[in-house]
Amino acid sequence: MRPSTLVRLALAGTRTDTVRVALTALSAALATLVALAALTVLAIPTPPATADNGNRWSLQYANELLVEPGLRGGTAFALLLLMIPVLALAGQCARLGAPARDRRLAAFRLAGATPGQVTRIAVLEAGLASLLGTLAGASVHFAGRELLDRPDAQGRLALPTDVLPAPGALVAVLAGLPVVAALATALMLRRVSTTPFGVLRTHRRERGPRPWAGVLIGAGLAAFVAVEPVTRLYDRRATDPPSWLVPALLVSGGLAAMIGVVVGTGWISWTAGRMLHRYARGPAALLAARRLTADPWAGSRTFAALLAAVLLGAGAAGLREYFVAAGELSRRTGGGLAGDDGFYLRTMDLVDLAVAVAMLVAAGGLIVAVVEGITARRRAYAALVATGVPRPTLGRSIAWQSLAPAVPAVAVALAVGLLLARGLFRTPTASHYDEVCDATAQLCADPATRARHTRVVAMPDVTVPPDVPLEQLALLGAGALAGVLATVGVGLLFLRASTAVEELRTT
């Protein structure tokens, strides 16, 4: 098959296919913007030390996150974390209109295409959509760079519009994202065989998931807990740890915990379905129970972005309480953060804003997933309505199907995020010393004689345990569940159209 034919077939399709391509391109554009923003922060040069600037701060910026070299790595890392819900949204968009796409691929097989050619068509569709989104995101980034290059009255910039990422990094982003999208599509299709009569998925699971995701969560927590002992070990040796060691522990531990929470939702869905099937009495709950046990991994796919955002938000809440405790310790001992805890709390405000943006992106992915699930099963829903099942019962079953795994999964994500923060940032402790004068009150009151009779005594260490941010965790969990309910409500708007009698003739 010629390349031009492959491109033409990849771009062919219905309006649903067009929407899927557009949403995939939008996800790629958002990922490109986030990646370029992180690379731009890392590209800020550190000036040489001078008499007026011994800290080597980049004083041409107004934002302290960009001024201090030690804070740029964390800022870039926080930006890169925003790519997780964006990529999860891309995965949700790729499933939109899957039955219609399967029928279209089956038609290609009927026309004489081989299974490999059909797979290349699907891969090319995802790659082209991601390439268009990547180019659009890069265009928005460079256009915004020109529009926002406005120094203030002191000549300082609000954003790093005076630097560009390295050419190699730009090429890696612009070419890497489409390649990753194409490879991910090929990976998802590795167990799918497109026949002239439809799509056959091999290696079907015979039993429910097992709670092996807890091992990943435990490994992630262990990696965060190990950071302090490792750094203390190198301190006793009077050497610095390798530059890659601590970032490797943090990245690997965070990814392991996040993947464990997302994958563990499959086991939660399976268990919730079995419990509903055993104890529920209403038809809506029983329908949801059968659906949860039939496809337990739907929860992992649907709530991946939301759970990632909730985990990050819980970790940020735990980190905020650590800074509050460290600030209290500073006020008690005159050390610690030296009264600069307000800067760190303002930084956490920016992190909370990033988490809110991530949750909004995750809500978009939830809407896509719920609507796709309803439209993909419209024939089954129409058959249930035709046999006498009321539409409100179907609506309640969809709500059960969403909330039954979402409530415990959100609780697990909140707990894991808080434990990650507690494992990395322990209880702040400071040594405290006091002066004791071993003489009479008259001698101690005289500065000339006080110094001869004064000794420094080590006082017990002062500790300020961080509080558990129950209010912030409750707001975060309530916001996540409210997002689930809102997306279910949006999905139910498509239920009446998807349960019409005419849908019984769909294939």
N, C-alpha and C positions, 0 to 999 in steps of 0.2 A: 504494500500500500504506500503510495507516494506521500511525502510530508504534507503537501498542500491538501490532499484528501483527508489526512488525519486532522489537520487544523480545522477544516470545514466541518467535519463530523463532530469534533469536540465542541465547536461553537453552536451546533444545531441543538434544537430542543424547544420545549414549551416555555410559557411564562414562568412556571415554577423553576425551570432550569436557569432562566435569566435572573430570577431573584436569588437563587443559590450562588450564582457566579458573582452577582453584585455584593452580596453579604460576605462572601469569601474575600473579594477584593477590598471591602471595607476593613475586614479584620487584618488583612496584610498591611493596609495603609496605617492602621493604628499601631501595629507591631513595629513598622518601620519608623514611625515618629518616636516611639519610646526608645528604640535601639539607637537612633541617631542622637537623641537627647542625652542618653547615657554616655555615648562615645564622645560627644562634645564636651561633657563635663570632665571626662578623663583626659581630654586633649589640652586642658588648660595648663600652660607651662608654669613651673615653679621658679620664681625669680631667685637670683643668687642672694646670699645673706649680705647685708650692708649694715652700716652703723645705725641708720634710721629704720631698718627693717630686718632686725635680727631673726624674726620668726619666719621670714621668707613668705610673707603673705602676699596674695595678689590683690593689691589695693585698688585696682581699676574696677572692682565689682562692688556693688552695694549689698549683695546678699552674703551673709557670713558663711553659708554653706559652700560658697564658691571662693571666698577669701582664704579660708584656712585649708592648707593642703591635706591635712589629716582627715578632713570631713568629706572630701570629694569622693573617695572610694565608697563610703557608705551611701552617699547621695546617688551615685551611679548604680550601686547594688539595689537600692530601693526602686529606682526607675526600672531596672531590669526585671524586678519582681512583678511589676505591672504587666509584663508580657505574658505572665502565666494565665490570668483570666482572659486576655485577648486571644491567646492561642487556643484556650478552651472554647471560646466563642467561635473560632474558626472551625474547630472540630464539630460543634453543634450545627453550624451552617452547612457543612459538607454532607450532613445526613438529610437535609431538607429535600423533599421530593424524591426520596430513595426508591419507592415503588415505581414511579413513572420513569425514573432513570433506568431501573432494571429492565422495564419493558422495552425501552429504547435500545439498550444494549443487546437484548434478546433479538430485536429486529435486525440489528447489524449481523448477528450470528446467522439469522435466516437468510440474509443477503449474501452470505459466504465468507464473512470475516472470521478469522481464527480467534481462539481465546486470548492469545497474546496480543493481537491487534486491538481487541475490545479493551483489554487492560490498559494498553498504551493510550487509547482514546480517553479513558477516564483520568489517567495520570496527566495527560496533556491539558485536559480541561482545568484541573486544579492548579497546574503550573502556570497556565496563561492567566487565570484569574488572580493568582498571587503576584505574578509579574506586573499586571496592570495596577493592582493595589500598591505594590512596592514603589513603582514609579510615581503614582499619585501622592503617596506619603512623602517621598523625597522632594517632590515639587512643593508641597505645602511647607515642609521644613525649611527649604532654602528661601521660599517667599516670605515666611514668617521671620526668618533671620534678617532679611532686609528691612521689613516693616518695624521690627522691634529693636533695631539698632539705634536707640535714642538715649544718649547719655543725659544724666540729670544735671542739676546746677553745679555739682562738684565734679562733673566729668566722669562719674561712675556709671557702669552699666548694670541693669537689673538682671540680664541674662548674658551668657557667654557668646554673644554674637560676633565677637572679634576673633574667634578661633574656629577651626574646622577639624573634624576627625582626620586621621591619617588616610591617605588614598587607599591603602590596603584594607583598612577597616570599612571604608565606604563601599568598596567593591564586594567585600565579604557580606555586607548587609544586603546590598541591592541584588546580588546574585544568589546569596545563600538562602534567603527566605523562600523564593520560588522553588529552589531545589529541595529544600526541606519539605515544602508542601507536596511536591511531586513524590518524594520518597515516602512520606507518610501515607499518601494515597495508595502507593504500591504495596506498602506494608499491610494496610488494612484489607487489601484485596488478595493477600497471599493465600487465604483459605477459601476464596470465593471462586466458583467456576460458573461462568456465564454460558448457559446452554441456549439453543434456539427456542426453548419453551420457558425460559425464565432464568432465575439466579438460584444456584444451589450452594448452600453454605455447608462445608464439610466439618468434621470433628465437632459435632454438636455435643454440648455438655450433658452428661447423664445424671449428674448429681449437683447439689447446691454448692456454693462457694464455701471455702474453709477460712477461719479467722487468721490466716497467715499474715494479713496486713499488720497485725499487732507486732510482729517481729520488726517490720520496717519502722513503725512508730517508736519502738524501744531502741532501735539502732540510732534513729535521729536524735532522740533525747540523750542517749549515751554520748554521742558526738558533741553535743552542746555542753554537757556536763564535763567532758574531758578537756575543754579549752583551758579552764583555770588550772587544773593540776599540771597540764603540759607546760604552760607558761611559767608556773611556779618552779617546775623542775629545771627549766633552763635558767631561771633567775638564780637558783642555788649553784648552778654551774658557772655563773657569771658570764653567760653567753646569750646571744639573741637566738630565738628559734628561727628556723628557715622561713623565708618570706612567704612561702606557699602553704605552710602547715596550718596556721589558724584559718585562713580563707578556705582551704580545702575541707577542714572540719565543719565550718559553718555552712558552706554550700552543700556538701554531701549530706550533712545532718538535716538541714532544712528541706532539701529535696526528698530525702527518705521519709521524713515525717509527713510531708505533704502528700506524697504518693501513697503512703500508708493510709492516711485519712480518706483519700479519694477512693482507693481500691477497696478499703474496708467497708465502704458504703454498699458494695455488692453483698457482702455477708449480712450487713444490717438489713438490707431489703429482703433478703431470703428469710432471715429470722423473723422480721416483722410480718411477712406474708404467712409464714407458718403459724405464728401466734394469732393473727387475724382469722386464719382458716379454722383454728381450733376453738377460739373463744368468741368470735363475732357471731351475731345472729342476723343482722340486717343484710339484705341482698347487696347493697352498695359496698359494704365492707368485704363480703365474700367475693364479689367480682374483683375488687382491688387485691384481695389475697391471692387469687389465682393468677392475676397479672404479675404480681411481685415475684411469685415463685417461678413463673414461666420465664421471666426475663429479669433476673435480679441485677444484672449489670447495667440496666437502664438508669438506675439511680446514680451509679458512678459516672456515667456519661452525662447525665442531666445536671447534676449538682457539682461537677468538678470545679468550675470557675467560682461558684458561690462559696464552696468550702475552702478553696484556696484563699479567697478574700477574707473570710471569717477567721481563718487561722492567722493570717497576717495581722488582722485587726486585734485579735486577742494578744498576740505577741507584742504589738505596739502598746496596748493597754498595760501589760505587765512591765514593759520598759518605762512607761511614764511613771508608774508608781515607784520604780527604782530611783528615778531622778528626783521625785518628790522626797523620798526617804533620804537620799544623798544630800539634798538641799537642807533638810532638817538637821542632818548630822553636821553639815558645814556651819550652820548657825550655832550649834551647841559647842563645837570645838574650835571654830575659827579656821578650819582647814577644809578638806574635802573638795567641793566644787568652788570654794572661795566666793560664795555668793553669786556664781554665774549659772545657777540652775535654771533661771528664767530663760536663758538662751536655749538650753536643751528642751525645755517645755515648749518653747515656740517652734523648735524643730519637730517635736512630736505632733504639733498641730498640723504641720505640712504632711507628716506621715499619715495622720488621720484623714486628711483630705484625699491623699492618694488611695487609701483604703476605700473611702466613699466612692471614688471614681471607679475603682475595681469592682465594687458591688453593683454599681449601675451597669457596667459592662456585663457582669455576670447575669444580671436581670434580663438583659437583652438576649443572652444565650438561653436562659430559661424559657423565655417566650417562644423562641424558635423551636426549642425541644418539645414544649407542650403542644404547640400548633402542629408540628410535624407528626407527633405521636397520634393526635386525633385524626388528622387527615390520612395517615398511613393505615389506620385501623377503621376507616369509615365504613367498610363493608360489614365488618363484624358488629359495629355499633348499629348500623342500619338493620341488620338481621335481628338484633336484640329488641330494637324498637318495634319491628314488624311482628315479633312474637308476643308483644305486650309489655315490655319493660318501659316504664316511664322515663322520659328524658331527665327529669330531676334526679332519678336514681343513678343514671349514668354520670351526671354531673357530680354527685356525691362520691361515686366510686373513683372518679378522677382525682377529687380532692383527697380521699383516703390514700390513693396510690402515690400522691405527691408528699403528703404530710407524714405518713407513717414512717418512711425512711429519713425524711428531712429533719424531723425533730431530734432523734438521737444522733444523727450525723452532725448536725450543727453543735450539739452539746459536746461531742467528742472533739470537734475542731476547736471549740473554745478552750477546752481543757488542755489539749495538746499545745496550742499556741501559748497559753499562759505558762505551762511547764517548760517550754523552750526558753521563754524569757527568764524564768526563775533559774533554770539550769545554767544559763550563760551569765546572768547578773545576780549574784548571791546577795545576802544581807550586807549592806555597807557598814564597814567597821573602821574605826580610826583610833590610833593610839593617842593618849592624852597625858600631858605632863603638867605638874603644878609645882610652884615654888613654896618651900616651907622655911620659915625663919626660926631657928633654935636659939632665941635670945629673948630678952625682956621686950615689952611693948615699946619702951622708949628707944632701945637700940634698933629695933626693927623699923621704927618709924623714921629714923634718921637715915637718909640715903648714904651718908658717908660711912656708916657702920653696918648697914643692912647687908651689903654685899659679902662681908666677912662671915656672916652667920646664916647665909641662905644656901639651901641645897635644893636640887631638882629631884622630885619624887615622881616615879612612873605610876600613874593612876590606872585603874582597871579600864580596859578597852570599852569604848562607847559604841553601841550598835543600835541601829534604828531599823527594825524589820519592815519591809515594804508591806503595805496593805494589799488585800485582794480587791481588785477593782470590780466589785460586784455590780455597781451601777452601770459602768461602761460595758461590761460583759453582757449584762441584761439588755441594754440598748442595742448592742451589736447583734445578739441572738434574736431579739424581737424584730429588728430591721430585716434580718435575713429571712425569717419566717413570714414577715409581712410581704417581702418580695415574692416568696413562693406563692402565697395566697393571691397576690395581685396578678401574677403570671397565670395561675390557674383560672382566675376570673377572665382574663383576656382569652385564654384558650377555649373557655366555654362559649364564647361568642361564636366560635366556629362549629360548635357541636350540633346546632340545629341544621345547618346546611350539610353537615357531614352525615346526618342520620336520616336524610330523606330516602324515600322508598327507591328512588332512581339509583341510589348508590349500590343497591344489590346487584346491579348489572356491571359494576366496575370489576376489573381484573387486576 
